[in-house]
Amino acid sequence: MKQAIILAFLLGIGEVSIASTVTVVINGVEVNKGNIRIGLFDNPAEFPHGEPKMGETVASSLPSLKVHFTDLPHGNYAIALFQDANSNEILDKNFLGIPKEKYGFSGKKGFFGPPDFVDAVFTLKTDEQEVLIDID
């Protein structure tokens, strides 16, 4: 029996894949003003303006929303999001470069501009993890 288990593992039959879920809880949403655009990043070089590992766009239908990212391997991630009030798919800014639309990050916000990946990172190491983000 022991040899059968070892053989199954070596052939990949017994291989276990860890698939976890991150639930992003977003508070401070202006109801019915465009969409919430969310990026989940695992690459520091892409955060927060590049290509996310996963992305979602959800309607701003409630003041608090939950978005689920599933089938994620354990590891380090960061989240960037904004409320695209006019649905033009970009974070609108004023002439000084200050955002005119609500935005938020996992971790702490940067004082001048977005945080670095290291300041926004969280480690996924359980089957389910919740990340709370207040947007303003």
C-alpha positions, 0 to 999 in steps of 0.5 A: 500500500505504501508503495502505491501511494508513493508511486501515485505521488511520483506520477502526479496523481497525488499532487496537491494544488493549493487554491485559495480565495481572497475576498476584498471588502471595499468600504466607502463606495459612492452608490451608483456612480460608475464601477469599481475597478480592482487589480490583484498584483503578484509582481512588484514591477507591475504594481499598481499601474501595470498588468495585474495577475487578476482584475475585476470590474464591479458595479458601484451598487452598494456602499460596501462591496465584496469581490472574490479572487479564487484559485490563487496559490499561496504567496504575496499579493497587493491590491489597487482599486479605484471608483471609475465614476465616469466609466472611462476606465482610467483614474481621473486626476486634476492638473496637479496629478491628484486623483479626482476619483476615489481609490484605495490599496491593500496596506497603507497609502503612499503620502505622495502617490501610490504605495510601493508593492512592499507597503501594500503587500499581504501574504496569502497563506490560508484557504481564505483571506479577507482584505479590507480597503476603505476608499476615499 
